[in-house]
Amino acid sequence: MDDGRRRGIGIASYVQFAGSATVVERNINFRIPGYETVVLRMEPDGTVALHTGVSPHGQGLETTLAQIAADGVGLPIEDITGIVGDTATTPYSAGTIASRSLMMSGGATTRA
C-alpha cells in the first residue's frame, strides 16, 4: 500500500577514537592518556602475577590479559593471576577508560 512515505536503506558509519600513542586533548578538555603499565612478577611457586591499573568492566579483560601473558611466558593460563585496578603497583596507569583498556594494557602485557 502506497502511503506517500519514502523507504530505503540507510547506511551510517562511526569512528571512535580509543587508545593512542600520545596524550590527546579533545575540544572538550578531555584527555586520553597514551600509555599503560603492566608488571609481570614471577612468584616463588612458579606462577605469574599480572599487575595492571586497568579494571575489567564486563568484556573479559582479565581473561584476555592472562591469555596474552600465558602465551608470552610459556605457562598455562591457570598459572597467571591478575591483580587489576591497582595503580599502587602500576604507577603509570591511566585506569579504565572506555575501550582503551585492552588496546593499551594488552600491548603493555605483550611487552612485559
Secondary structure in CASP SS format (residue, H / E / C, confidence):
PFRMAT SS
TARGET T0000
AUTHOR 0000-0000-0000
METHOD secondary structure of the structure
MODEL  1
M C 1.00
D C 1.00
D C 1.00
G C 1.00
R C 1.00
R C 1.00
R C 1.00
G C 1.00
I C 1.00
G C 1.00
I C 1.00
A C 1.00
S C 1.00
Y C 1.00
V C 1.00
Q C 1.00
F C 1.00
A C 1.00
G C 1.00
S C 1.00
A C 1.00
T C 1.00
V C 1.00
V E 1.00
E E 1.00
R C 1.00
N C 1.00
I C 1.00
N C 1.00
F C 1.00
R E 1.00
I E 1.00
P C 1.00
G C 1.00
Y C 1.00
E C 1.00
T C 1.00
V E 1.00
V E 1.00
L E 1.00
R E 1.00
M E 1.00
E C 1.00
P C 1.00
D C 1.00
G C 1.00
T C 1.00
V E 1.00
A E 1.00
L E 1.00
H E 1.00
T E 1.00
G C 1.00
V C 1.00
S C 1.00
P C 1.00
H C 1.00
G C 1.00
Q C 1.00
G C 1.00
L H 1.00
E H 1.00
T H 1.00
T H 1.00
L H 1.00
A H 1.00
Q H 1.00
I H 1.00
A H 1.00
A H 1.00
D H 1.00
G H 1.00
V H 1.00
G C 1.00
L C 1.00
P C 1.00
I H 1.00
E H 1.00
D H 1.00
I E 1.00
T E 1.00
G E 1.00
I E 1.00
V E 1.00
G C 1.00
D C 1.00
T C 1.00
A C 1.00
T C 1.00
T C 1.00
P C 1.00
Y C 1.00
S C 1.00
A C 1.00
G C 1.00
T C 1.00
I C 1.00
A C 1.00
S C 1.00
R H 1.00
S H 1.00
L H 1.00
M H 1.00
M H 1.00
S H 1.00
G H 1.00
G H 1.00
A H 1.00
T H 1.00
T H 1.00
R H 1.00
A C 1.00
END
